[in-house]
Amino acid sequence: MSDKRKSRRVPDASKEESTIIADYNARYRAAAEGPQLAIERSVCGTDYGVTSFTTAPQAERLIHQLGLRATHRVLDIGTGCGWPGLHLSLRTGCGMVGSDLPLAGLRSAGKRAIEEGISSRVGLVQSSARHLPFRARSFDAIVHADVGTLRPRARRR
């Protein structure tokens, strides 16, 4: 069954978010293929099938800047395929919750968490950053690499 047939409308998604969901579902499918993955490896030093501009050295700096430890819990808003949140969890042992709208990215992140052996400390939630389903102070750190950098251009009136 294709992602298109499996996808569902997110109830609180705005019109713009619905457009972004459709666009990113297609991008995540393409990012997992050969040429796109080769570019990601060369430019970012990762192989998550991402559409991010965050490099591996920048993700490493996040670990130190945030002082992440195994006892911490990180929220990765706009996680997509799990980069850099899964990397942070893999490197530090911290818990990670990834939140995003496109299901294709969340599915890739879930598969990656299983492959990396960290699925027991990773949660993935389909939600809008406008309406996160978490209580205040649920996380020790929040990351949001590249959210909004690739959104559709606003129409001029």
N, C-alpha and C positions, 0 to 999 in steps of 0.2 A: 504494500500500500504506500503511495507516495505521501510526502509531507503535505502537499497541497490538499489531498483528500482527508488527511488526518487533522489538519489545522482547524481551529475553531475561532470564532470571534471572541476576543476578550471583552467581557461586558462593559468595563469602564474605559475602554480605549477610545481616545478621541479620533477624529477623522485622520489627522496627521499621523497618530500612532498606528492606526490600521494600515496606512500606506507604508510606514516604516517596517511594520511586521512583514508585509508581503515582499518588500524589497530585500530585507535582510534574510528572510527564508531562502530566497534565490541566491543571495551572496554567499551564505554559509554552505549551500550545496556546491557552488562553484569553487569555493576556497579549499575544499577538501580534495580537489583534483590536482594532478601533476604540476602544470605550469604555475598555478597560483601558489601552491605549497612550496615550490622551489624558490619563488620570489620571497615568500615569507621567511624561509630559512636563511636566505642570503641577506635580506635587509634587517629583519628583526631578531634573528637567531633563535626562532621558535618553530614548532611544527604543529600548532594547535588548529590550523585551518581558520585563522582569524582575519578580521578586517581591521586590525588595530595598528596603531603607530607606536605602541609601547614596545620598546626593545627588551631583550633579556637583561642587559645591564641595568636598565631603568627599573625593571621588576625586582632585581636584586637590591637596588638602593631602597626600594619601598620597604623591604624587610628590615633594614637597619634604621630607616627614618621613622618607621612605626614601632620599632622595638618589639617585633612579633615573637611570641613564644608559643609553645605547645598548649598552654593554658588559655590562649586568646581565641576569640571568635571574630571573624572578619566577614563583612558584608561587601560583596562585589556587585555594585549596581551596573546594569548593562553588561553582564558577564559574557554574553554571547556564547562562544565555544569554551568558556572557562578561563580565558587568559585575562589578567594575570592571577586571578584568585586561586585557581587550582595549583599553580606554581608556588604561590605563597604557602598554601597548605602542605604541599609536597616537601618544600624546603624546611619548614619550621615545625610541622606537626599541628599547626593551629586548625581549628574548625573553620569551615568556610561555607557561607550561604551565598549562592549566586542568584541574582534576580534579573530577569529580562523579559521581553515580550515575545520575540520569535522562538517558536518551538524547535525549529531546526537547530539553532545554536544550543539551546538547553539540552537537546538530545545528544548532541556531540559532546557537550561538557559531561553529561552523565556517563557516556561510554568511556571518555578519557579518565574520569575518576575511578571507574572500575579497573581499567587497564593499569593505572598507576597504583592501585591497591589502597586508595584513600577514600573510597566511597562511604565508609562508615562515619567519616567526619565531615562529609560534604552534603549539603542540601541544596536543591534547586527549586526555585519558585517562579512561576510565570506571573509577573505583576508589573505594573507601570511604576516608574520611579515617582510619579505624582501621588500614588496611593500604595505605599509600601505596607504590607500586612504584619508589621513588627511593632512591639512595644518600645517605648523610649528606653535607651540604655541596654538594648539587647546585644550590642556588639562592642568590642573593644576598639575596632578600627573599621573604617569604610573606605573603599577604593572605588573609583569610577573612571577607569582609563578610557578615554576617547568618546565618552557618551556625548552624543550630539554633534560630533565633528563631521559625520557623514550623512546628516539628515537632509531631506529634500530642500532645495532652495525655496525660500518664501516667494510667493507671487507678488509682483508689484501691482499696485492698483492704479 
